[in-house]
Amino acid sequence: MKNIVSDEGLKKQVESSIMAAEGRVKGIQQFITENKVTGKEVE
């Protein structure tokens, strides 16, 4: 598979951005799990 980004500096920025986004997603997932967040509203 060909690399989409060929510039090395830009490639490193893209990889860092992806890793940061993955970290945020994992943090949100952990928050949801720990706080038992569901789609239901509490009255």
N, CA, C and O atoms as a GROMACS GRO file, in nm:
protein
  172
    1MET      N    1   0.085  -0.119   0.000
    1MET     CA    2   0.000   0.000   0.000
    1MET      C    3   0.088   0.124   0.000
    1MET      O    4   0.185   0.132   0.076
    2LYS      N    5   0.056   0.219  -0.084
    2LYS     CA    6   0.134   0.343  -0.093
    2LYS      C    7   0.104   0.434   0.026
    2LYS      O    8  -0.007   0.436   0.078
    3ASN      N    9   0.206   0.508   0.066
    3ASN     CA   10   0.186   0.608   0.170
    3ASN      C   11   0.111   0.728   0.111
    3ASN      O   12   0.141   0.772   0.000
    4ILE      N   13   0.015   0.779   0.185
    4ILE     CA   14  -0.062   0.894   0.138
    4ILE      C   15   0.022   1.021   0.151
    4ILE      O   16   0.015   1.109   0.065
    5VAL      N   17   0.100   1.030   0.258
    5VAL     CA   18   0.182   1.148   0.284
    5VAL      C   19   0.327   1.112   0.255
    5VAL      O   20   0.380   1.017   0.312
    6SER      N   21   0.391   1.189   0.167
    6SER     CA   22   0.529   1.158   0.131
    6SER      C   23   0.630   1.246   0.204
    6SER      O   24   0.743   1.203   0.228
    7ASP      N   25   0.593   1.368   0.241
    7ASP     CA   26   0.684   1.458   0.313
    7ASP      C   27   0.704   1.405   0.455
    7ASP      O   28   0.608   1.385   0.529
    8GLU      N   29   0.830   1.383   0.494
    8GLU     CA   30   0.860   1.322   0.624
    8GLU      C   31   0.813   1.406   0.742
    8GLU      O   32   0.757   1.352   0.838
    9GLY      N   33   0.834   1.538   0.736
    9GLY     CA   34   0.790   1.625   0.846
    9GLY      C   35   0.640   1.622   0.862
    9GLY      O   36   0.589   1.614   0.974
   10LEU      N   37   0.570   1.628   0.750
   10LEU     CA   38   0.424   1.624   0.753
   10LEU      C   39   0.376   1.487   0.800
   10LEU      O   40   0.277   1.476   0.873
   11LYS      N   41   0.444   1.383   0.758
   11LYS     CA   42   0.408   1.247   0.797
   11LYS      C   43   0.415   1.232   0.949
   11LYS      O   44   0.326   1.173   1.010
   12LYS      N   45   0.519   1.287   1.010
   12LYS     CA   46   0.533   1.279   1.156
   12LYS      C   47   0.422   1.357   1.226
   12LYS      O   48   0.372   1.313   1.329
   13GLN      N   49   0.384   1.472   1.170
   13GLN     CA   50   0.274   1.550   1.227
   13GLN      C   51   0.142   1.473   1.218
   13GLN      O   52   0.062   1.473   1.312
   14VAL      N   53   0.121   1.408   1.104
   14VAL     CA   54  -0.002   1.330   1.084
   14VAL      C   55  -0.006   1.214   1.184
   14VAL      O   56  -0.109   1.190   1.247
   15GLU      N   57   0.105   1.144   1.197
   15GLU     CA   58   0.110   1.031   1.290
   15GLU      C   59   0.086   1.078   1.434
   15GLU      O   60   0.013   1.012   1.508
   16SER      N   61   0.144   1.191   1.472
   16SER     CA   62   0.123   1.246   1.606
   16SER      C   63  -0.022   1.284   1.628
   16SER      O   64  -0.079   1.261   1.734
   17SER      N   65  -0.082   1.344   1.525
   17SER     CA   66  -0.223   1.384   1.536
   17SER      C   67  -0.314   1.263   1.551
   17SER      O   68  -0.409   1.265   1.629
   18ILE      N   69  -0.285   1.157   1.477
   18ILE     CA   70  -0.364   1.035   1.486
   18ILE      C   71  -0.351   0.974   1.625
   18ILE      O   72  -0.450   0.932   1.685
   19MET      N   73  -0.229   0.969   1.676
   19MET     CA   74  -0.208   0.912   1.809
   19MET      C   75  -0.278   0.996   1.916
   19MET      O   76  -0.335   0.941   2.010
   20ALA      N   77  -0.275   1.128   1.902
   20ALA     CA   78  -0.343   1.215   1.998
   20ALA      C   79  -0.494   1.193   1.992
   20ALA      O   80  -0.560   1.189   2.096
   21ALA      N   81  -0.548   1.178   1.872
   21ALA     CA   82  -0.691   1.154   1.856
   21ALA      C   83  -0.730   1.020   1.918
   21ALA      O   84  -0.833   1.009   1.984
   22GLU      N   85  -0.647   0.919   1.897
   22GLU     CA   86  -0.674   0.788   1.957
   22GLU      C   87  -0.672   0.797   2.109
   22GLU      O   88  -0.755   0.734   2.176
   23GLY      N   89  -0.580   0.875   2.163
   23GLY     CA   90  -0.574   0.894   2.308
   23GLY      C   91  -0.699   0.961   2.362
   23GLY      O   92  -0.750   0.924   2.468
   24ARG      N   93  -0.748   1.061   2.288
   24ARG     CA   94  -0.872   1.129   2.331
   24ARG      C   95  -0.991   1.034   2.327
   24ARG      O   96  -1.075   1.036   2.417
   25VAL      N   97  -0.998   0.952   2.223
   25VAL     CA   98  -1.108   0.855   2.213
   25VAL      C   99  -1.103   0.757   2.330
   25VAL      O  100  -1.206   0.728   2.391
   26LYS      N  101  -0.984   0.706   2.361
   26LYS     CA  102  -0.970   0.613   2.473
   26LYS      C  103  -1.009   0.680   2.604
   26LYS      O  104  -1.070   0.617   2.690
   27GLY      N  105  -0.973   0.807   2.620
   27GLY     CA  106  -1.010   0.880   2.741
   27GLY      C  107  -1.161   0.896   2.754
   27GLY      O  108  -1.216   0.881   2.862
   28ILE      N  109  -1.226   0.926   2.643
   28ILE     CA  110  -1.372   0.940   2.642
   28ILE      C  111  -1.437   0.805   2.672
   28ILE      O  112  -1.534   0.798   2.748
   29GLN      N  113  -1.384   0.698   2.613
   29GLN     CA  114  -1.438   0.564   2.640
   29GLN      C  115  -1.425   0.528   2.788
   29GLN      O  116  -1.516   0.472   2.847
   30GLN      N  117  -1.312   0.562   2.846
   30GLN     CA  118  -1.291   0.535   2.988
   30GLN      C  119  -1.388   0.616   3.073
   30GLN      O  120  -1.444   0.563   3.169
   31PHE      N  121  -1.408   0.742   3.038
   31PHE     CA  122  -1.503   0.828   3.110
   31PHE      C  123  -1.644   0.768   3.104
   31PHE      O  124  -1.714   0.762   3.205
   32ILE      N  125  -1.684   0.725   2.984
   32ILE     CA  126  -1.817   0.667   2.966
   32ILE      C  127  -1.833   0.542   3.053
   32ILE      O  128  -1.935   0.523   3.118
   33THR      N  129  -1.730   0.457   3.052
   33THR     CA  130  -1.735   0.334   3.131
   33THR      C  131  -1.741   0.364   3.281
   33THR      O  132  -1.824   0.307   3.352
   34GLU      N  133  -1.654   0.451   3.328
   34GLU     CA  134  -1.647   0.481   3.471
   34GLU      C  135  -1.771   0.551   3.523
   34GLU      O  136  -1.810   0.533   3.638
   35ASN      N  137  -1.834   0.632   3.438
   35ASN     CA  138  -1.950   0.711   3.483
   35ASN      C  139  -2.084   0.653   3.436
   35ASN      O  140  -2.189   0.715   3.450
   36LYS      N  141  -2.077   0.532   3.379
   36LYS     CA  142  -2.196   0.462   3.333
   36LYS      C  143  -2.285   0.551   3.249
   36LYS      O  144  -2.407   0.557   3.270
   37VAL      N  145  -2.225   0.620   3.155
   37VAL     CA  146  -2.298   0.712   3.068
   37VAL      C  147  -2.375   0.629   2.965
   37VAL      O  148  -2.320   0.540   2.901
   38THR      N  149  -2.504   0.661   2.951
   38THR     CA  150  -2.586   0.594   2.850
   38THR      C  151  -2.660   0.701   2.769
   38THR      O  152  -2.645   0.820   2.795
   39GLY      N  153  -2.737   0.658   2.674
   39GLY     CA  154  -2.814   0.751   2.592
   39GLY      C  155  -2.941   0.797   2.660
   39GLY      O  156  -3.014   0.880   2.605
   40LYS      N  157  -2.970   0.746   2.779
   40LYS     CA  158  -3.093   0.780   2.849
   40LYS      C  159  -3.072   0.905   2.935
   40LYS      O  160  -2.969   0.921   3.000
   41GLU      N  161  -3.172   0.993   2.932
   41GLU     CA  162  -3.166   1.113   3.017
   41GLU      C  163  -3.215   1.080   3.158
   41GLU      O  164  -3.307   1.001   3.176
   42VAL      N  165  -3.153   1.141   3.255
   42VAL     CA  166  -3.196   1.124   3.394
   42VAL      C  167  -3.297   1.234   3.425
   42VAL      O  168  -3.273   1.351   3.398
   43GLU      N  169  -3.409   1.193   3.480
   43GLU     CA  170  -3.513   1.293   3.512
   43GLU      C  171  -3.501   1.340   3.654
   43GLU      O  172  -3.580   1.424   3.699
   0.00000   0.00000   0.00000
